[in-house]
Amino acid sequence: MSDIKQPLLNYNYRVEIEGLLVAGFSEVSGLEQEIEIEEYKESGVDFIHKLPSGIKYSNIILKKGMTDATSLRDWYEATLKSVRYKKNPIPKKPIVYITLMDAQGEEKIRFSLKSVYPIKWIGPQLNANASEIAIETLELVHEGFEVK
């Protein structure tokens, strides 16, 4: 009889950003990769070849409750200064890990993102008529990922 694997639950994960102390993220999205296709119509034949032309990765979106900890905002500010003044290289983190765990907290799947840096920061939506957690969003660009 085969050992049937149970699907992992989407709430049991952690994000590790090298060198940054950050609280837990309430939401992570954008773990996507796609093989881009180039179409080539063969001459004299009613046939279109579809050939792989590259790999495209989506940006990673991280959301968390806003606190007075500044490590993510500082990383974004360093990237802004690098782009604005063109003096320093963009402060890329060599690897960011997004790890999916089982119900016992054991690591099961690890996404290793390469050469990561922030490109967008969104502050919280403020509303005097609500008592919800203030959420900040950080969008990261990367040069690909491996799944282990």
C-alpha positions as CSV (number, residue, x, y, z in Angstrom):
1,M,0.0,0.0,0.0
2,S,1.4,3.4,-0.9
3,D,2.0,6.2,1.6
4,I,-0.4,9.0,0.7
5,K,1.0,12.4,1.5
6,Q,-1.3,14.9,3.2
7,P,-1.4,18.4,1.6
8,L,0.3,21.1,3.6
9,L,-1.7,23.9,5.1
10,N,-1.2,27.5,3.8
11,Y,-1.0,29.2,7.2
12,N,2.1,27.4,8.6
13,Y,5.1,29.1,7.1
14,R,7.9,31.4,7.9
15,V,9.9,34.1,6.0
16,E,13.7,34.5,6.6
17,I,15.4,37.6,5.2
18,E,19.1,37.4,5.7
19,G,20.3,40.0,8.2
20,L,16.9,41.4,9.1
21,L,15.0,40.9,12.3
22,V,11.3,40.9,11.3
23,A,8.1,39.8,13.0
24,G,5.9,37.2,11.3
25,F,4.2,38.0,8.1
26,S,0.4,37.7,7.9
27,E,0.4,37.1,4.2
28,V,2.9,36.1,1.4
29,S,1.9,36.0,-2.2
30,G,3.6,35.9,-5.6
31,L,5.4,32.6,-5.5
32,E,5.0,32.1,-9.3
33,Q,7.3,31.2,-12.2
34,E,6.4,30.8,-15.8
35,I,8.1,29.6,-18.9
36,E,7.7,32.3,-21.5
37,I,6.9,31.0,-25.0
38,E,7.8,32.5,-28.4
39,E,5.7,31.6,-31.4
40,Y,7.3,30.9,-34.7
41,K,5.2,30.3,-37.8
42,E,6.8,27.8,-40.2
43,S,7.0,29.1,-43.8
44,G,4.6,27.5,-46.2
45,V,2.9,25.4,-43.5
46,D,-0.1,26.1,-41.4
47,F,1.8,25.3,-38.2
48,I,3.0,27.4,-35.4
49,H,6.0,26.3,-33.3
50,K,5.9,27.3,-29.6
51,L,9.4,27.6,-28.3
52,P,10.6,28.4,-24.7
53,S,12.2,31.8,-24.6
54,G,12.9,32.4,-21.0
55,I,11.6,32.2,-17.4
56,K,9.5,34.9,-15.7
57,Y,9.1,35.3,-12.0
58,S,6.4,37.3,-10.2
59,N,7.2,39.8,-7.5
60,I,6.8,38.6,-3.9
61,I,4.3,40.5,-1.8
62,L,4.8,40.4,2.0
63,K,2.2,41.8,4.5
64,K,2.6,42.2,8.2
65,G,1.2,44.2,11.1
66,M,3.1,47.5,11.3
67,T,5.2,48.0,14.4
68,D,7.9,50.5,15.3
69,A,10.6,48.1,14.1
70,T,12.3,49.7,11.2
71,S,14.4,47.0,9.5
72,L,12.1,46.5,6.5
73,R,11.6,50.2,6.0
74,D,15.3,50.8,6.4
75,W,16.1,48.2,3.7
76,Y,13.6,49.9,1.4
77,E,15.0,53.4,2.2
78,A,18.5,52.1,1.3
79,T,17.2,50.9,-2.0
80,L,15.6,54.3,-2.6
81,K,18.9,56.1,-1.9
82,S,20.7,53.7,-4.2
83,V,18.3,54.4,-7.1
84,R,18.1,58.2,-6.4
85,Y,21.8,59.0,-6.0
86,K,23.2,56.1,-8.1
87,K,26.3,56.0,-5.8
88,N,25.8,52.7,-3.9
89,P,24.8,49.3,-5.4
90,I,21.3,48.2,-4.7
91,P,21.2,46.5,-1.3
92,K,20.2,43.0,-2.4
93,K,19.8,40.2,0.1
94,P,21.6,37.1,-1.4
95,I,18.8,34.8,-0.3
96,V,15.4,35.1,1.2
97,Y,13.7,31.8,2.3
98,I,10.0,31.2,2.4
99,T,9.4,27.9,4.2
100,L,6.2,25.8,4.3
101,M,5.9,23.6,7.4
102,D,3.7,20.7,8.4
103,A,1.3,20.7,11.4
104,Q,4.2,19.7,13.8
105,G,6.3,22.7,12.6
106,E,8.8,20.6,10.6
107,E,10.1,22.2,7.4
108,K,8.7,20.5,4.3
109,I,9.3,22.8,1.4
110,R,11.7,25.7,1.1
111,F,11.6,28.4,-1.6
112,S,15.1,30.0,-1.9
113,L,14.8,33.4,-3.6
114,K,18.0,34.8,-5.1
115,S,19.2,38.5,-5.2
116,V,16.2,40.0,-3.6
117,Y,15.5,43.7,-3.0
118,P,12.4,45.8,-2.3
119,I,10.7,47.8,-5.0
120,K,7.6,49.0,-3.3
121,W,6.4,49.8,0.2
122,I,2.8,50.5,1.1
123,G,1.8,51.9,4.4
124,P,-1.3,51.0,6.4
125,Q,-4.9,52.0,5.4
126,L,-6.0,54.2,8.2
127,N,-9.7,54.4,9.3
128,A,-10.9,56.1,12.4
129,N,-14.1,54.0,12.3
130,A,-12.3,50.6,12.5
131,S,-10.1,48.9,15.1
132,E,-8.1,46.6,12.8
133,I,-4.4,46.0,12.8
134,A,-2.4,48.4,10.7
135,I,-0.8,46.4,7.8
136,E,2.3,47.4,5.9
137,T,3.2,45.8,2.5
138,L,6.6,45.2,1.0
139,E,7.0,44.1,-2.6
140,L,10.2,42.3,-3.5
141,V,11.8,41.6,-6.8
142,H,14.2,38.7,-7.3
143,E,16.2,36.8,-9.8
144,G,14.5,33.5,-9.5
145,F,14.0,30.8,-6.9
146,E,14.6,27.1,-6.2
147,V,12.2,24.8,-4.5
148,K,13.7,22.2,-2.2
